[in-house]
Amino acid sequence: MDPGLNRHILVNESKGLVPGYPQSMLDILGKCNIAAVHGCTHKYMRGALLALISPTMIKDQLLPKIDDFMRSHISKWDNKIIDIKQKTKEMAFLSSLTQIASVESVSVSQEFMPEFFKLVLGTLSLPINFPNTNYYLGIQARKNIKSLLRKLVEERIASGRTHHDMLDYLLYSEKNKYKLNDEEMIDLIITILYSGYETVSTTAMMAIKYLHDHPKALEELRKEHTEIRKKRRPEDPIDYNDYKSMCFTHAVIYETSRLATIVNGILRKTTKDMGINGCVIPKGWRIYVYTRENNYDPCLYADPYTFNPWRWLEKGLENSNYSFIFGGGTRQCPGKEFGLAEVSLYFFITL
C-alpha cells in the first residue's frame, strides 16, 4: 500500500516484475492482449493500440465520431426514467464498437453485446471450465466474438469500401506500421472494448452521483460548457481546442476516478526471487499493488474523502509520481486520452 514501494514495483518490469493477471483473464482476453505479454511483444502490441487511440488520432479522426455517437445515443434517454448503471454500460460498449466498425456497429451490436458482457464476467472468475460457470461462459463468449469479428473482417475486405474507422486503419492504412495477423488483430479489438468498458461506464455513472451531491461542482461544470456553447451553433461538433479547454471537466473525471477508485489495484508477478523492502518475494509469487489506499492517502490528497475537483487544477498533481489512477510505469493506461474524450463529451451532451 506504500506509494513509494508501489511506484518501485510498477516501474521495474524489466527487473523481473511482469504482469501477473489471473489465468481466466489471460485465457479469455487472448494471449496477444497487452496485459498478457511483456518485453518486445508488449512494446509492439502497445504501439499498435496507441496508433489507433493516440491524442493525434483523437484530434484528427475520433473526436467528431465520438461527438456524433454521444448526441445520437443520449438523445434516446430524453424524457425517460433510466437505469444509469445499465445505460452507461451500453453507452461505453457501443461508443467503442462504433469507433472500431462504424457502419456495421448497429447491425452487429445486438448479437455482440450479450456475448461481450459474458466475456467481461468470465475474466474475473475462477478458471473452472465447467458448464454454466462464468469462466466457461466467458470462454464460449470469446469464441463467439472471434467468429463475429472474423466475419466482420471478411465482409469488410470483400466489400472493398472505405469507412475511415479503426478496422479500416488496421486492414488498409499505409500509415500503420504495425502489421498484425488475424489473432493479434482480434485480441487488440477485444482489448479496446474491454479496457474502456468498465472504466468509462463506472466513471460516467459515479460522476452523476458526485455532481448531484455537490451542486457547486455541477454549476462550475455547466459554466465551462456554456462558455464553449456560446462560440458555436448547437449542431456544431466539439473540436479539439474546445475539448482541451475543458479543464474543469477533466478535473471532475480525475476526482471521480480517484474517489470511486474504478481500478482497485494492479497485479505483478516475480520472475525470480526478489528482495523488496526488506522482504524476499519468491519467484512466481503475485504482488498486488493496492492503489485504492493511495487514492485516500492524506499525505497525497488533502481531505481525501471529500469530492473536490478543484484539487486537480493545481499544477503537477495529475503527473505526480504517486498518482496511479491510470496505472503507472511503462503500462500506464494507453487509452487514457480516449476515455477522457468519451466521458467529457458524455458530460457536455448530458448536462
Secondary structure, 3 states (H helix, E strand, C coil): CCHHHHHHHHCCHHHCEEECCCHHHHHHHCCCCCCCCCCHHHHHHHHHHHHHHCHHHHHHHHHHHHHHHHHHHHHHHCCCCCCHHHHHHHHHHHHHHHHHCCCCHHHHHHHHHHHHHHHHHHHCCCCCCCCCCHHHHHHHHHHHHHHHHHHHHHHHHHHCCCCCCHHHHHHHCCCCCCCCCHHHHHHHHHHHHHHHHHHHHHHHHHHHHHHHHCHHHHHHHHHHHHHHHCCCCCCCCCCHHHHHCCHHHHHHHHHHHHHHCCCCCEEEEECCCEEECCEEECCCCEEEECHHHHHCCCCCCCCCCCCCHHHHHCCCCCCCCCCCCCCCHHHCCCCHHHHHHHHHHHHHHHC
